[in-house]
Amino acid sequence: MGILSAIDKIAFTIGGLEVAWYGIIIVIGMIAGLAIVCFECKRINLDTDDAIELFLWVIPLAVIFCRVFYVLARPDVYFPVESWDDFVELIAIWDGGITIIGGLVGGLIGAGIFAFRKRKKCNFGNIVDLIVVPVLTGQIIGRLGNFVNQEAFGIPITDPRLQTFPFAVWIDDYQGVEPEFKPIVDRHYPGWFAATFFYEMVWNFIGAVIFFAIWRKNKRFPGILGFCYFFWYFLGRAWLESLRIDAVPVTQVACIIVVPVALVLGVAYMLICLTRSSFRTVNAAALAGELDVTELSRLDVANYKFVTRLLAKGGRFFWKFYGVEDVPIADLSEGSYIKKVKVSWKLPKHCRNKARGAAAEEKK
């Protein structure tokens, strides 16, 4: 009981400037995330300087959007802005008030800008895969700041058997409680409340371990960890929002929407990657006259027939999407190559080079 209440929220003071433990913990989380990115970036053809640049794009935008989303979710508190003092209060992130959901949006924008700048070295999907585990690591460490600040806790715990950490925490100097929840807190204050920030730490740790294993093995679906992250994190957050005293209704609604959307989009993305890979494999074998010695599944056959019909209808998008230049007509039901037909529409030269490279890779 005395451990939490004994922690001073201010770590130290420099002159008249108070440095809070919360800020120090957030910085430690950022540094830990950066360290992981620097260690793992070589897997996607980046170096340490690239990792630092990625950090400088992602973190500032994440912090800005953390505050923007927090403010937009509380218009009755921060709007209208009628004076300079109102504006200062609007941007006063140093007084607390951020949301991880906004940070994710800002971080993705930063990752997108970086991926565009480094498009010759890697793609956006690779960048997303790279930053998912570091993001979860930063979140795990960052939640310790909630422990120090006595915030982001949950409903009162009245069962004496559960009035101990990690099930509950002792709150005697709370902050960040929404006005509609204050009567509930005050009836049990000081007292034991659900340690929802710790529950989220455990949930994120499990996710980080799973995603790190996928990151090490995944080569066929670049970017899939982004869908995994949104599904996993918001699934846990949707449940935790029903327990938290500082919950904002719009956040829980957003979580309930994001979870199924992320699941559906993730499955759709995997199917798209599979159909592209399958078609390129079969097409490369047909171009090389090696269909007789290439093992094909029913999916390969059905997919090849579907895509060739799709490409026959023309359209620059489909040709670029499948990354091909020449498509032979092959009787896959017999497993033999009949003839190669030059298509009438030609991709630009640089696209043809990419197509040849993709076919060569699939052949390997």
Secondary structure, DSSP 8 states (H G I E B T S, - for coil): -HHHHT--SEEEEETTEEEEHHHHHHHHHHHHHHHHHHHHGGGGT--HHHHHHHHHHHHHHHHHHHHHHHHHT-HHHH-S--SHHHHHHHH-GGG----HHHHHHHHHHHHHHHHHHTTTT--HHHHHHHHHHHHHHHHHHHHHHHHHHT-S-BSB---GGG-STTTEEEESS-----GGGHHHHHHT-SEEEE-HHHHHHHHHHHHHHHHHHHHHH--SSTTHHHHHHHHHHHHHHHHHHTTBTT--HHHHHHHHHHHHHHHHHHHHHHHHHHHHHHHHHHHHHHHTT-GGGS---HHHHHHHHHHHHHHHT--HHHHHHHT-S---EEETTTTEEEE----SS---HHHHHHHHHHHHHHH-
